[in-house]
Amino acid sequence: MNNNDGIPYLLLLGSTMKNLEFDRKRRSFLKLSGLLGLGLASGVVLPAAKAEAVLFGRNEYKVTKTHLTMGTYVTITVLHNSRDQAEQAIGETLEEIERLNLLLTRFGNSSPVAELNDQGKVEYLAPEMAELVSKSLYYYQRTGGAFDITVKPLLDLYQESFAQSHQPGEKDILALLDTIGSDKLQIQGNGIQFAGPKMGITLDGIAKGYIVDQASALLTAKGITNHMINAGGDIKTSGNGANAKPWTIAVQDPAKKGHFPDIIKMHNGAVATSGNYEVYYDKEKLFHHIVNGKTGHSPDLSSSVTVSAPTVMDADALSTSVFVMGPVEGVRFINSQKNCECLVITRDGEKKGSANWRV
């Protein structure tokens, strides 16, 4: 696409058209991470795209920077009349993204999440983690348990099993179900602890969206009102794209056949996609990073779920929830939520949309 065709910046949910080779390496890395059971930790070094700056007319630069963090590539694009100010704001925003990632990740040994998983309790929660845990408990209740941050023991079982070249046994899965359930998290003052042993949490299904929201707010505070952030399919747009047009986003085809199931245009919006095609543990994708805490298995009725919501954090949590619920129940649920819409692509390639999402 060029900058004069009305689509100033076409973005796949999960990749950018301007960085297809970059995205190919990202997807290869994520696939390998899933198949080998590797943790998607911060600090992994892969080839990174260079920052770009393009001048539109006399008074507007489009500045784009891509950075590897949160187990994915984060691309920030801003439109501003000062290239230097735009580049500085992007740099400071990436620093904040990395700070929040180190605080909220379950990988490594230094984060409060890792401490909770190791010790079974944390005496004091950082405000950001407290907010995310609180929101996670809200969605656990709102979705009837479809969104559950306590599924980490099941993910660990998947990882360990496939690292030994076999799938998890049903007996092993069932043995873990007593450890699953966000209602087993005990909030005590400013701290949190598990109700029993062998529990663990992962904020993977909500933290990325939260971090994108915070990054967007920081850019706005710095006077960068026209921007877009894409963190591996968690996308926030603000203001205008190039030439005062809306930002244009294409929903990625989970079958990777090269067509777009839908295209979204928006000025100020938040959207996220959850799919079984990015991080999975077996070639058949029966075991992937989305898990139903009630059954112990990965849902298999959907290939991808895209949700638009008031915030990226909401869209992130809801896309995971709808994936767990299944297409019919998930669409029905989204229809009951204010200011939310969804597009579900089933395992058979059928598209199912919520009331105001045209399919």
C-alpha positions as CSV (number, residue, x, y, z in Angstrom):
1,M,0.0,0.0,0.0
2,N,1.2,3.5,-0.6
3,N,0.3,6.7,1.3
4,N,-2.1,8.1,-1.3
5,D,-4.6,5.2,-1.6
6,G,-6.7,6.1,1.5
7,I,-5.0,3.3,3.6
8,P,-2.2,5.2,5.3
9,Y,-1.0,2.3,7.4
10,L,-2.3,-1.2,6.9
11,L,-1.8,-3.4,9.9
12,L,-2.4,-7.1,10.3
13,L,-3.6,-8.0,13.8
14,G,-0.2,-9.6,14.7
15,S,2.0,-8.2,11.9
16,T,2.7,-5.1,9.8
17,M,2.6,-5.1,6.0
18,K,5.8,-3.1,6.0
19,N,7.6,-5.8,8.0
20,L,6.5,-9.1,6.5
21,E,10.0,-10.6,6.8
22,F,10.2,-9.3,10.3
23,D,6.9,-10.9,11.1
24,R,8.0,-14.2,9.5
25,K,10.9,-14.4,11.9
26,R,8.6,-13.4,14.8
27,R,6.1,-16.2,14.0
28,S,8.9,-18.7,13.5
29,F,10.2,-17.8,16.9
30,L,6.8,-18.0,18.6
31,K,6.1,-21.3,16.9
32,L,9.4,-22.7,18.0
33,S,8.8,-21.4,21.5
34,G,5.5,-23.2,21.6
35,L,6.7,-26.5,20.2
36,L,9.7,-26.6,22.4
37,G,8.0,-25.2,25.5
38,L,10.2,-22.2,25.8
39,G,9.2,-19.3,27.9
40,L,8.6,-16.0,26.0
41,A,10.7,-14.0,28.3
42,S,12.0,-10.5,27.9
43,G,15.6,-10.1,26.7
44,V,15.5,-12.6,23.8
45,V,17.6,-11.2,21.0
46,L,16.2,-11.5,17.4
47,P,16.8,-9.3,14.4
48,A,14.9,-6.0,14.8
49,A,13.5,-3.6,12.3
50,K,15.1,-0.2,12.1
51,A,13.2,3.0,13.0
52,E,11.6,4.7,10.0
53,A,10.7,8.3,9.5
54,V,8.7,9.5,6.5
55,L,7.8,13.1,5.8
56,F,4.2,13.8,4.6
57,G,4.0,17.3,3.1
58,R,5.8,20.0,5.0
59,N,4.6,19.6,8.5
60,E,4.0,15.9,9.4
61,Y,6.4,13.0,10.0
62,K,5.4,9.4,10.3
63,V,7.9,7.8,12.7
64,T,7.8,4.1,13.3
65,K,9.9,2.0,15.7
66,T,9.7,-1.8,16.4
67,H,11.1,-3.4,19.5
68,L,11.1,-7.0,20.8
69,T,9.5,-7.3,24.3
70,M,6.7,-9.2,26.0
71,G,7.5,-12.2,23.8
72,T,6.4,-10.4,20.7
73,Y,7.3,-7.4,18.5
74,V,5.8,-4.1,19.6
75,T,5.5,-1.5,16.8
76,I,4.8,2.1,17.6
77,T,3.8,4.5,14.9
78,V,3.3,8.2,15.5
79,L,2.4,11.2,13.4
80,H,3.9,14.5,14.5
81,N,5.3,17.8,13.2
82,S,8.6,17.2,15.0
83,R,10.6,14.1,14.1
84,D,12.9,14.6,17.1
85,Q,10.0,15.0,19.5
86,A,8.3,11.9,18.0
87,E,11.5,9.8,18.3
88,Q,12.1,10.9,21.9
89,A,8.5,10.1,22.9
90,I,8.7,6.7,21.3
91,G,11.9,5.9,23.1
92,E,10.6,6.9,26.5
93,T,7.4,4.9,25.8
94,L,9.3,1.8,24.9
95,E,11.2,2.2,28.2
96,E,7.9,2.3,30.1
97,I,6.7,-0.7,28.2
98,E,9.8,-2.6,29.3
99,R,9.5,-1.5,32.9
100,L,5.9,-2.7,33.0
101,N,6.8,-6.0,31.3
102,L,9.5,-6.8,33.8
103,L,7.0,-6.0,36.6
104,L,4.2,-8.2,35.3
105,T,5.9,-11.1,33.5
106,R,5.7,-14.6,34.9
107,F,9.1,-15.4,33.4
108,G,12.4,-15.0,35.2
109,N,12.8,-14.7,38.9
110,S,12.6,-11.0,39.8
111,S,9.0,-10.0,39.1
112,P,6.3,-10.0,41.8
113,V,4.4,-12.5,39.7
114,A,7.3,-14.9,39.7
115,E,7.7,-14.3,43.5
116,L,4.0,-15.2,44.0
117,N,4.3,-18.3,41.9
118,D,7.5,-19.4,43.8
119,Q,6.5,-18.5,47.3
120,G,2.7,-18.7,47.2
121,K,2.3,-15.2,48.5
122,V,3.4,-11.6,48.1
123,E,3.1,-9.2,51.0
124,Y,2.8,-6.1,48.9
125,L,1.5,-5.7,45.4
126,A,2.8,-3.0,43.2
127,P,-0.2,-0.7,42.1
128,E,0.0,-2.0,38.5
129,M,-0.1,-5.6,39.5
130,A,-2.9,-4.9,42.1
131,E,-4.9,-3.3,39.3
132,L,-4.4,-6.2,37.0
133,V,-5.2,-8.9,39.6
134,S,-8.4,-6.9,40.5
135,K,-9.4,-6.7,36.9
136,S,-8.7,-10.3,36.3
137,L,-10.9,-11.3,39.2
138,Y,-13.6,-9.1,37.8
139,Y,-13.4,-10.9,34.4
140,Y,-13.3,-14.3,36.1
141,Q,-16.6,-13.5,37.7
142,R,-18.1,-11.8,34.7
143,T,-17.3,-14.6,32.3
144,G,-18.2,-17.4,34.6
145,G,-14.6,-18.6,34.9
146,A,-13.8,-18.4,31.2
147,F,-11.1,-15.9,32.0
148,D,-8.8,-17.4,34.6
149,I,-5.3,-16.3,35.5
150,T,-4.7,-19.4,37.6
151,V,-4.2,-21.8,34.6
152,K,-0.4,-21.6,34.8
153,P,0.0,-25.2,36.3
154,L,-1.8,-26.5,33.1
155,L,0.5,-24.5,30.9
156,D,3.5,-25.8,32.8
157,L,2.2,-29.4,32.3
158,Y,1.8,-28.8,28.6
159,Q,5.3,-27.4,28.3
160,E,7.0,-30.2,30.4
161,S,5.1,-32.9,28.6
162,F,5.9,-31.8,25.1
163,A,9.5,-31.1,26.1
164,Q,9.6,-34.9,26.7
165,S,7.9,-35.6,23.4
166,H,4.5,-36.7,24.6
167,Q,1.2,-35.0,25.2
168,P,-0.2,-34.6,28.8
169,G,-2.0,-37.5,30.1
170,E,-5.7,-37.1,31.1
171,K,-4.9,-38.3,34.6
172,D,-2.2,-35.6,35.0
173,I,-4.6,-32.9,33.7
174,L,-7.4,-33.9,36.0
175,A,-5.0,-34.0,39.0
176,L,-4.3,-30.3,38.5
177,L,-7.9,-29.0,38.2
178,D,-8.2,-28.7,42.0
179,T,-5.4,-26.1,41.8
180,I,-7.2,-24.0,39.2
181,G,-9.7,-21.2,39.9
182,S,-9.3,-17.5,40.6
183,D,-11.6,-17.8,43.5
184,K,-8.7,-19.5,45.3
185,L,-6.7,-16.3,45.3
186,Q,-6.8,-14.6,48.7
187,I,-6.4,-10.9,48.8
188,Q,-5.1,-9.8,52.2
189,G,-4.5,-6.1,52.8
190,N,-2.0,-5.0,50.2
191,G,-0.9,-8.6,49.5
192,I,-2.1,-11.8,47.9
193,Q,-1.6,-15.5,48.5
194,F,-2.7,-18.8,47.2
195,A,-5.3,-20.9,49.0
196,G,-3.4,-24.1,48.4
197,P,-0.1,-25.6,47.1
198,K,0.9,-26.0,43.5
199,M,-1.0,-23.0,42.3
200,G,0.3,-20.3,39.9
201,I,-0.9,-17.4,37.9
202,T,-0.2,-15.9,34.5
203,L,-1.2,-12.4,33.5
204,D,-0.4,-13.2,29.8
205,G,-4.1,-12.9,28.8
206,I,-4.5,-9.3,30.1
207,A,-1.1,-7.7,30.9
208,K,-0.2,-7.0,27.3
209,G,-3.4,-5.1,26.7
210,Y,-2.9,-3.1,29.9
211,I,0.7,-2.2,28.9
212,V,-0.5,-1.0,25.5
213,D,-3.1,1.2,27.2
214,Q,-0.5,2.7,29.5
215,A,1.9,3.3,26.6
216,S,-0.8,5.1,24.6
217,A,-1.7,7.3,27.6
218,L,2.0,8.2,28.0
219,L,2.3,9.2,24.3
220,T,-0.8,11.3,24.6
221,A,0.6,13.0,27.8
222,K,3.7,13.9,25.7
223,G,1.6,15.6,23.1
224,I,1.7,12.7,20.6
225,T,-2.1,12.4,20.0
226,N,-1.9,10.7,16.6
227,H,-0.4,7.3,17.1
228,M,-0.9,3.6,16.9
229,I,0.6,0.8,19.0
230,N,0.6,-2.9,17.9
231,A,1.9,-5.4,20.4
232,G,1.5,-8.8,18.6
233,G,-2.2,-8.2,17.8
234,D,-3.1,-6.0,20.8
235,I,-3.7,-2.7,19.1
236,K,-4.5,0.9,20.3
237,T,-5.1,3.7,17.8
238,S,-5.4,7.4,18.7
239,G,-6.3,10.3,16.6
240,N,-5.6,10.3,12.8
241,G,-3.5,8.2,10.5
242,A,-1.6,9.9,7.7
243,N,-3.4,12.6,5.8
244,A,-6.0,12.8,8.6
245,K,-7.5,9.4,7.6
246,P,-8.4,6.7,10.1
247,W,-6.0,4.0,10.9
248,T,-6.7,0.8,8.9
249,I,-6.3,-2.6,10.4
250,A,-6.7,-6.0,8.7
251,V,-7.7,-9.1,10.7
252,Q,-5.1,-11.8,10.1
253,D,-6.2,-15.0,8.4
254,P,-5.5,-17.8,11.0
255,A,-5.1,-20.3,8.1
256,K,-2.3,-18.1,6.6
257,K,-3.8,-18.2,3.1
258,G,-3.1,-14.6,2.4
259,H,-6.6,-13.1,2.5
260,F,-8.1,-10.8,5.2
261,P,-11.2,-12.0,7.0
262,D,-12.1,-8.4,7.7
263,I,-10.7,-4.8,7.7
264,I,-11.3,-2.3,10.4
265,K,-10.9,1.5,10.2
266,M,-10.8,3.6,13.3
267,H,-9.5,6.8,14.8
268,N,-9.6,6.2,18.6
269,G,-10.0,2.5,19.3
270,A,-8.8,-0.7,21.0
271,V,-8.8,-4.2,19.5
272,A,-7.1,-7.5,20.3
273,T,-7.0,-10.9,18.8
274,S,-6.5,-14.3,20.4
275,G,-5.6,-17.3,18.2
276,N,-4.4,-20.9,18.4
277,Y,-1.9,-20.3,15.6
278,E,0.8,-18.3,17.4
279,V,2.0,-20.2,20.5
280,Y,1.2,-23.9,20.5
281,Y,2.8,-27.1,21.9
282,D,1.9,-29.7,19.3
283,K,1.7,-29.7,15.5
284,E,-2.1,-30.4,15.6
285,K,-2.6,-27.3,17.8
286,L,-4.7,-29.3,20.3
287,F,-2.6,-27.9,23.1
288,H,-1.9,-24.1,22.9
289,H,-1.5,-21.1,25.2
290,I,-5.3,-20.6,25.7
291,V,-6.6,-23.0,28.3
292,N,-10.0,-23.8,29.7
293,G,-9.5,-24.0,33.5
294,K,-12.6,-26.1,33.9
295,T,-11.6,-28.9,31.6
296,G,-7.8,-28.5,31.6
297,H,-7.7,-28.5,27.8
298,S,-7.3,-25.9,25.1
299,P,-10.5,-24.9,23.4
300,D,-10.7,-26.2,19.8
301,L,-13.9,-24.7,18.3
302,S,-12.3,-21.4,17.3
303,S,-9.1,-20.5,15.4
304,S,-9.1,-16.8,16.2
305,V,-11.2,-14.2,18.1
306,T,-11.0,-10.5,17.5
307,V,-12.6,-8.1,20.0
308,S,-13.0,-4.4,20.0
309,A,-13.6,-2.8,23.4
310,P,-13.2,0.5,25.3
311,T,-9.6,-0.4,26.3
312,V,-7.0,-2.9,24.9
313,M,-6.9,-4.5,28.4
314,D,-10.6,-5.2,28.0
315,A,-10.3,-6.4,24.5
316,D,-7.3,-8.7,25.5
317,A,-9.2,-10.3,28.4
318,L,-12.4,-10.6,26.4
319,S,-10.8,-12.2,23.3
320,T,-9.3,-14.9,25.5
321,S,-12.7,-15.4,27.3
322,V,-14.6,-15.7,24.0
323,F,-12.1,-18.2,22.7
324,V,-12.6,-20.3,25.8
325,M,-16.4,-20.0,25.6
326,G,-16.7,-21.1,22.0
327,P,-18.2,-19.3,19.0
328,V,-21.9,-19.4,19.9
329,E,-21.7,-18.7,23.6
330,G,-18.9,-16.2,23.1
331,V,-20.7,-14.1,20.5
332,R,-23.8,-14.2,22.7
333,F,-21.7,-13.0,25.7
334,I,-20.2,-10.1,23.7
335,N,-23.7,-9.0,22.6
336,S,-24.4,-8.5,26.3
337,Q,-21.4,-6.3,26.9
338,K,-21.6,-2.5,26.4
339,N,-19.4,-1.0,23.7
340,C,-17.9,-4.4,22.7
341,E,-17.9,-6.3,19.4
342,C,-16.3,-9.5,18.2
343,L,-15.4,-11.5,15.1
344,V,-14.9,-15.2,15.6
345,I,-13.3,-17.4,13.0
346,T,-14.1,-21.1,13.7
347,R,-11.8,-24.0,13.2
348,D,-13.7,-24.7,10.0
349,G,-13.0,-21.1,8.7
350,E,-16.6,-19.9,9.3
351,K,-17.0,-16.2,10.4
352,K,-19.3,-15.4,13.2
353,G,-19.8,-11.8,14.3
354,S,-21.5,-10.0,17.1
355,A,-24.6,-7.9,16.5
356,N,-22.8,-4.8,15.1
357,W,-19.9,-6.6,13.5
358,R,-20.7,-7.1,9.8
359,V,-19.5,-10.5,8.5
